[in-house]
């Protein structure tokens, strides 16, 4: 008899939450276009505005400063541009500084020329090297334009929390802008755009139980904004034209409202499960390496290496045991390759790693199954250094 499958890949995408699903079903019944002035259009607009309020509240922002996009990648390409406006005046950003562990949506530099992107190293613990960032910003030539710094709040592979507020202080001290990828942070730790001192935040709906295909770029004010990525009918105050992805936006708002509630209690319970999992893994395989275990991480993420086990082999082995996990980022068209995050941390680029990520629906029984599968897989792996 086939075992019921267990989903332990919440960092890749969270299952659609009950509130989001219900809100989307209701939204599908509304016929109006949110840009129309008749009653049906006003009803649709009210639903979008409600979603905007919930997404803004999730990160302590003003609803007017939320621009809905097709996802975090579009939001990244929107904000990572040399061309800004301060009111009606043009403003030029001449160089982008990114940490070496950023998601590819940031690391690729958006609309910047690759020659204008500087990668900042991280420590062996997987944390951006603030001294290296300060040195890079000090060397920046302000006569060419402003600097922009982009650092993720939580790394999608390791779950390590980055010192974003300190990075923002450096960016602002050198007359620059601060962009924060908060995709893996919301719903796992408190996020406040003002406390982070961020100029812009990037969010993704499907990481918090909302639908896929919708995200948001959130600014701290309305005066400074990037050149639009998509032009057309002027929706989203002209920042992102095109008819809104209405039912997805409504689902995003419902998910944001739900994930904002009872945050500390929910994640404390998840941390207990994650810690039990990791303790059992190390007892079963003392040579297992838990990346980021010595520094501050979100509660739900376990990124580990089992010497002698390749990432792809391990992912398939767990899948055959009925357990869904990943080999790091899930945003590379299903490819299992070397982790640039581990490379940036100073590990051998061929070192394999797997990521287990938990969610609110993860149970003790799920963890028991994961421990049993890990123990089985660890026992039959090829010893490290053995001939191929």
N, C-alpha and C positions, 0 to 999 in steps of 0.2 A: 504494500500500500504506500503510495507516494506521501511524503511528509508535506505538511502545510509549509508554504514558503514564509521566510522571515525577512522583513525589509530593514536593513541597517545601512541605508545610503541616503540619509536625510539631508546631508550637505549637498548632494547632487540635486535632489528635488524632494520636497515634502509632499506627502499625499494630500490631495485636496481636502480641506477641512469641511466639516458639516456646515458651519455658518457660511462659508464661501460658496459652497454648492447651492445652498438654499437661496442665497442672495442672487446668484446667477440665474437660477431657474425663474425667480420672480422678474428679474431684469429682462429676460427673453420674452416676457409677455408685453413689454412696453414697446409700442410701435414707433414712437417719435424719435427724431434726430435731435440730439442735444443742442444743435445750433439753430433749431427752428423756434419761432416765437409763439406758435400756437400752444394750446394746452398740453398736447401730447409731447411737444418739444420741451416745454417747461418741466414736465414730469421727469423726462430723461435728464435734463440739466440738473434738477434737484438731486437725482440719484448720483450723478457724477460729483456734484459738490459735496454730498455726504461722504462719499468715498475719499475725496480729497482731504476732508477734515480728519478722517480717521488715519490716513497715511501720515498727515502732518503731525498729528498727536503722538504717533509712534516714535517720533524723533525730536519732539519739542519744537517743531517749526510752525510757521504761519501757513495756513492753507493756500493763500495766494501765491506762495513761493514753491508750490509743487507742480512740476511739469510731468505729465504722464508720457511714457515712451513704450516701445514694444518690448523693453527688457533692459537689463543692466548693460548689455553690450552697446545698445543704441545710446543709452544715457552716457556711457563712457565716451563714445565717439562724438556725442554732442558737446560735452564739456572739455574734452582734450583737444583744444584748438588754439592757434595763435591769435585768433580774431575775436575780440570782445568789444562791447560797447559799455561805456559808463554814461548812462542816460542816452544822449544822442551823439556823444563824442566817441570816436574809435579809440580802442586801447589795445596795444600789441603785447603779446606774451612771446618772448623769444626762445625760451628753453623750458623743457619739461624734465623734472627730476622724479624718477620712480624708484621704488625699492626693488631689489633683485628677486623678491618673492611674490610680486604682484600677479594677479590673474592676467592671462594673456590679453584680455579686453583692455587692460590698462597698460600692460608691458609693451604692447605693440604701438602705443603712442597716439592712437586716434588719428586726428587730422594734422599732427605734427610731422614734419619731415623726419625720417629716422635719424638723420645727422644732428637733429636738434633735441634728441632725447638722451639724457644721462641716467645711467643705472647706478643706484647707490647700494653698496654692499650691506650685508647683514652679518650679525655675529654668528658664531657657531651654534648658539641657542636659537637662532631663527628670528632674531629681533633686529629691526633696522638699526644700523650704526649711526647714531645721532651725531657723533663727531664727524664722521665722513660726510653726512648731509650738510652740516654746518660749513665744513671746508669747501664743499662744492658750491654752496650758496655764496660764500665769501668771495669765491673766484668768479662768480657770475658777473658778466659785463652789463650793468644796468643801462648803458647807453644804447644797447641793441633792443631793449624791451624788458618787461617784467619776467621774473621766474615763476613757474608753477610747480608745486610739489604734489604728488599723488601717492598716498599710502593707504593700504587697506587697514581697517580696524581689526579684523579677525582674518587670519590666513585660512583659505578654504581647504588646504590639505592638512596642516598641523593643528589648526584650531588656536594657534598662539595669538594672544592679544597684543597689538602693537601700540607703542607710546605715541598715539596720534596727536594728542594735545601738545606734547613737547615738540613734535615735528612741526605742528602748525605755528607754534611760537617762533620757531626758527624761520619758517617761511615768511611770516608777517614782519619779523625783524629785518628781513632783507627786502621788504617791499613786494612780496610775492603773494600768490593765491594758494589756498590749501583745498585739495580735492580728496575726499575720503570715500573709499569703497566700503560701504557698511552692509553689504549683501549678506555676509555670514554672521553678522553681529546682531541685527535686530531679531528679537524673539529669544535671544540667548543671553544677552547682557543689556543693561539699560543703555540707551543711546540718546544723546541730546546734542543737537547741532551746535548749540551755544557753548555748552560745557567742553566740547571737543575743539572749539574755536575754528570750526571748519567753515569754509566759504560755500562748499557744495558737498552734498551727500548723494550717493548712488544706491538705489534699492532695487530688489527684484521680488516680484510677487510669489513666484513658485517656491522660493526658499522658506516661506513662512506659512504655507498651506493655502495660498491663493492659486489662481490658474497660471499656466504658462503663457508667455507671449505678452506680458505687461510688466512694466517697471516704472521707476520714477527718478528724475533728477530733481533734487531739492536744494534751493539756494537759501542763504541766510537773509538776503534782501532782494528787492526788485530792481535796483538801479543798475547793478553790474550783472550782465548776462552775456553768454557766448553768442557768436553768430549762429543763426538757426541752421540745423542740419537738414531739415525738411521744410521746404517752402510750399505755399499753396494758399488755402482758404483762411489762414490766420487763426486756426484753433489753438488752444493753450496759450492765449495772449500773443500769438505769432511765434512762439518759441518752438512749436512742434505742430505744423499744419497737418491736416488730414482728419477725416471723420474719426472720432474717438472709438477705440475698441471697447464699446460700451459695457457689455456684460462682463468682460474681463476686468475692467476698471472697478465695477461694482463688487466683483468677487475679491479683488485685491483689498478694497476698503474693508470688507467684512472680515477678511483674514487678519488685517492689521488690527482691527478692533479686538478680535478674539485673542491674538497672540500677546497683546499688550496687558491682558488681565492675568493676575496671579503669577507673574513672571518669576519671582524669586523662589516660591514654593515649588513650582513646576521644575525648574532647573536644578534645585537641590535634590529632588528625587532622581533626576536623570544622572546627576553626578555620582550618586551612590551606585547606580547600576554600572556606570562607566568604570568607576574605581574597582568594583568587584571583578569586572571583566578583565581589566589590566592586571590585577593581582593574580588572578588565576592563570593568565597567559604567561606571566613571568615564572610562576611555579612550574608550569608544564614545560616551558622552554626557557631556562635561565639565560640563554644567549639572545633572547628576543630583545629588540631595542624599541622602546617607546619614544618617539620623537616629540620633544617639547615637554616631557614629563617634569622637568626641573624648573619650568617657568610658568607664568600665568596663562592658562588656556580657558576656552569655553568648556562647559561641562559635558558636552555631548560628543566630543571628537577624540578618537584614538587612531593615530597614524603610526604604524609599526612596521618594522623590518624583521623578518625571520630569516637569518642567514641560511643560504642554500636553497631558498625558495624564490623563484622569479615572480615578479608582479603578476604577469599574465597567467602563469601556472597557478598561483595562489587564488586569483580571482575566479578562475574556472573551477578549481577544487572546492571553494566555498559555494559556488553556484550549484555544483552537483550535490552538495549537502543541503541545498534548499535555502541558502542564505545569500542575499543580495548585498554586496559591498562594492567598493571601487578601489582603483589604483591611483587615487589622487583626484585631480580635476576631472569632471565628467563633460567638459565642454570642448573636446577635441575630436568630435565625430566618431566616438567610440574607440579611438585608438588608445592602446596601452603603451606608453613610451617612458623614457627616462623623466624623472621629476626634476624640473629646474629649481624647485624649492630645496630639495635635498642637496643638489649641486651647489646652490648658493650658500648652504649651511656648511659646506666643506666636505661633504660625503662623496664617495666614489659615485660618479654619474650612473654607473651600471647597478648600483645598489637598489634592489627592489623594495617597494613599500606598498602597504595596503592601508586603506582607510575605512574604519568602521565609524559610522555616525548615527547617533541615537535620536529619538524624538519622543514627544509626549505619549505616544501610543506604544512605545517599547515596554515590554514586560519582563519580569524576572525569568519567566519561562523562555523568552527569547534569548536572554543572556545565557541561560543554562545551555541552550542549543548551540549558541555561538562558541561557548567554552569547550563543549564536547567536540565540535567540528575543528576548532583550533588545535586541540590536543591530538586529534586523529591525524590532521594534516602535518603537524609538527613532527610527529613520530615517524612518518614515512618519507620525509623530505630527504633530498640528497645532502650529505654532510658538506659543510662549507669547505671549499678547496678541493673537493673530489673531482676527478677527471670527468669530462663530459662524455 
